[in-house]
C-alpha cells in the first residue's frame, strides 16, 4: 500500500539550499548506486509513491526515475507534471521539486525523464545521526564502572547524544553492565579529554572481525563536555562533505 502523505511535507527553513551541480551530483549519485527508494509526491494524490533513481546525468542535465509503485500513480502523471521527490540516506534528508519532461517505456516498465535539478534542499539530522569515525583516527575511549573495572576501546561512531565503541575480540564486558551508568573518557584528536556519563544499551559481536561493539547514550553531560562532542561531530561531518564535493 502506498504510504499516506504526512502533513507538513512542505520545505522547511532548516533545510540547506544546495545549488552547486557538483555537490548535487555527489548527494544524488549514492541514491542511484545503492538503488535507494525515493518517495514521490503528486499534488493531486493523497499518498506518496515509491520510485528509484535510474540515472544521474549532470553532463546532459537530466535524471531518470523508475516507474511509480504502486502502479496506479503512473496514470496520474504526464509531461509537464510537477512532482516532489524526497529521500533519506544515512541520516541525510533530501527534497526537491521536479518537472517531468518525458515519459518512456523500457521492457514494459515506465520511466520518467526530468531536468537535472538546479536546487535541492538538504538537511543533516545532526542530533540523531551517528557519524562514522575513521579507524585511522584511532579515537581512544575508556569506560569504567563503579567497581573500578575499566574497558579500553576505540570510537566507531558518535552523535551529540551517544556513541558506539569498538573493543578487541576477547574483551569481556559483562552483560550486567547493560543499562548501567558508566564513566566514559574520550580522547579527541587534539588530546583534549571529554569525560562524562554513559548508559550502555547494547553489546554485540561483529562478524567476521569478532570485535565487541558497545552502543549507548550520553547522560548528564555538562555544557562544556557536550559542546566539545558537538564540535567534534561537526568536524567529522564537514570533512565528509569536503570529500563528497571533490
C-alpha positions in Angstrom: 0.0 0.0 0.0 1.2 3.5 -0.8 2.4 5.5 2.2 0.0 8.2 3.4 1.5 11.6 2.7 2.5 13.2 6.0 1.3 16.6 6.9 3.9 19.4 6.8 5.8 17.9 3.8 6.5 21.5 2.6 10.1 22.6 2.6 11.3 23.9 5.9 13.7 26.8 6.5 16.1 24.5 8.4 17.0 22.8 5.1 20.2 24.0 3.4 19.7 25.0 -0.2 22.3 23.4 -2.5 22.8 24.9 -6.0 26.2 23.5 -7.0 25.8 20.9 -9.7 28.9 19.1 -8.5 27.5 18.9 -4.9 24.0 17.9 -6.1 25.6 15.1 -8.1 27.6 13.9 -5.1 24.4 13.9 -3.0 22.2 12.1 -5.5 24.6 9.6 -7.0 24.8 7.3 -3.9 21.0 7.1 -4.1 21.3 5.7 -7.6 24.2 3.4 -6.9 22.6 1.9 -3.8 19.2 1.6 -5.5 17.7 3.6 -2.6 13.9 4.0 -2.5 12.8 7.6 -3.1 9.3 9.0 -2.3 7.3 10.8 -4.9 4.6 13.3 -4.1 2.0 14.1 -6.7 0.0 17.3 -5.9 -3.4 15.6 -6.7 -2.7 12.4 -4.8 -3.3 11.6 -1.1 -0.4 9.2 -1.0 3.4 9.1 -1.5 4.6 6.7 -4.2 7.9 4.9 -4.4 10.5 5.0 -7.1 14.2 4.7 -7.6 16.8 6.8 -9.4 17.9 5.0 -12.6 20.4 7.6 -13.8 22.0 10.8 -12.6 23.4 12.6 -15.6 24.7 16.1 -14.9 26.6 16.2 -18.2 23.4 16.0 -20.2 21.4 17.7 -17.4 18.8 15.1 -16.6 17.7 12.4 -14.1 15.8 9.2 -14.9 13.2 7.8 -12.4 11.7 4.3 -12.4 8.0 3.6 -12.7 6.0 4.6 -9.6 4.9 1.9 -7.1 2.0 1.2 -6.6 1.5 1.4 -10.3 -1.7 3.5 -10.2 0.5 6.5 -9.6 1.7 6.2 -13.1 -1.7 7.1 -14.6 -1.7 10.4 -12.7 1.5 11.6 -14.5 2.0 13.3 -17.8 4.7 15.5 -19.4 4.9 18.8 -17.5 3.6 17.2 -14.3 5.4 18.6 -11.3 6.4 16.1 -8.6 8.1 16.3 -5.2 11.0 13.9 -4.6 12.2 13.2 -1.1 14.7 10.7 0.2 16.7 9.7 3.3 20.1 8.2 3.4 22.3 7.7 6.4 20.6 10.5 8.4 20.5 12.9 5.4 17.1 14.2 4.2 16.8 15.4 0.6 13.9 17.2 -1.0 13.4 18.7 -4.5 10.7 19.8 -6.9 11.0 18.2 -10.4 9.0 18.5 -13.7 8.6 15.5 -16.0 9.9 16.3 -19.5 9.5 12.8 -21.0 7.7 9.5 -20.2 9.1 6.4 -21.8 8.7 2.6 -21.6 11.5 0.0 -21.5 10.6 -3.7 -21.5 7.1 -2.8 -20.4 8.2 -0.7 -17.4 7.7 3.1 -17.5 10.4 5.6 -16.7 10.4 9.3 -16.3 13.0 11.8 -17.5 13.3 15.1 -15.6 15.7 18.1 -16.0 18.7 17.9 -13.7 17.7 19.9 -10.5 19.2 23.4 -10.1 18.4 23.4 -6.4 17.8 20.7 -3.8 17.1 21.1 -0.1 19.3 19.1 2.2 19.3 18.5 5.9 21.7 16.6 8.1 20.0 15.2 11.2 22.9 16.1 13.4 21.4 15.4 16.8 20.4 11.8 16.0 22.5 10.5 13.2 25.7 8.8 14.3 28.7 9.8 12.1 31.3 7.1 11.5 34.8 7.7 12.7 37.7 6.5 10.6 39.7 3.7 12.1 42.8 5.7 11.0 41.9 8.4 13.6 42.1 5.9 16.5 40.0 7.9 19.0 40.5 6.1 22.3 37.6 5.6 24.7 37.7 4.3 28.3 34.5 3.0 30.0 34.7 2.4 33.8 32.1 1.1 36.2 31.6 1.9 39.8 33.5 -1.2 40.9 36.7 0.1 39.2 36.5 -2.2 36.2 37.8 -0.4 33.1 37.5 -1.3 29.4 39.6 0.3 26.7 38.4 0.6 23.1 38.2 2.9 20.0 35.4 5.1 18.9 33.4 3.7 16.0 30.6 6.3 15.5 29.3 9.2 17.5 26.5 11.8 17.7 25.7 14.5 20.2 23.5 12.0 22.0 25.5 8.8 22.1 28.2 6.6 20.6 29.4 3.1 19.6 32.8 1.9 20.8 34.8 -0.9 19.3 36.7 -3.3 21.6 39.2 -6.1 20.9 37.6 -9.6 20.3 38.3 -11.0 23.8 37.2 -8.0 25.8 34.9 -9.5 28.5 32.2 -6.8 29.1 29.7 -8.4 31.4 26.0 -8.4 30.3 25.3 -7.0 33.7 26.8 -3.7 32.6 23.9 -3.1 30.3 21.6 -0.3 31.4 24.2 0.7 34.0 25.6 4.3 34.0 29.4 4.1 33.4 32.0 6.8 33.4 33.4 7.5 29.9 36.6 9.3 28.8 37.1 10.1 25.1 40.5 11.3 24.0 39.9 13.6 21.0 42.5 14.2 18.2 43.7 17.4 19.9 44.5 15.3 23.0 41.6 17.0 24.8 39.7 14.6 27.0 35.9 14.6 27.3 34.6 13.0 30.4 31.0 12.2 31.4 28.5 9.5 32.0 27.3 6.9 29.5 24.5 4.4 29.7 25.4 1.1 28.0 22.4 -0.1 25.9 23.8 -2.8 23.6 26.7 -5.3 23.4 27.2 -7.2 20.2 30.0 -9.1 18.4 30.9 -8.0 14.9 31.5 -10.8 12.3 34.0 -11.7 10.9 36.3 -9.4 12.9 35.0 -10.7 16.2 35.3 -7.2 17.7 33.0 -6.3 20.5 30.7 -3.3 19.8 29.1 -1.4 22.7 26.5 1.2 22.0 24.7 3.6 24.3 23.8 7.2 25.1 25.5 10.1 27.0 23.9 11.1 30.3 24.1 14.4 32.2 27.0 15.9 30.3 27.8 19.4 31.4 27.7 22.2 28.8 31.5 22.2 28.2 31.6 18.5 27.6 28.5 18.5 25.4 29.9 21.3 23.2 33.2 19.5 22.8 31.4 16.4 21.5 29.2 18.6 19.2 32.2 20.3 17.7 33.9 17.0 17.1 30.8 15.6 15.3 30.6 18.8 13.2 34.3 18.5 12.2 33.8 14.9 11.0 30.7 16.0 9.0 32.5 18.9 7.4 35.4 16.6 6.4 32.9 14.2 4.9 31.2 16.9 2.9 34.5 18.2 1.6 35.2 14.7 0.3 31.8 14.5 -1.3 32.2 17.8 -3.1 35.6 16.8 -4.7 
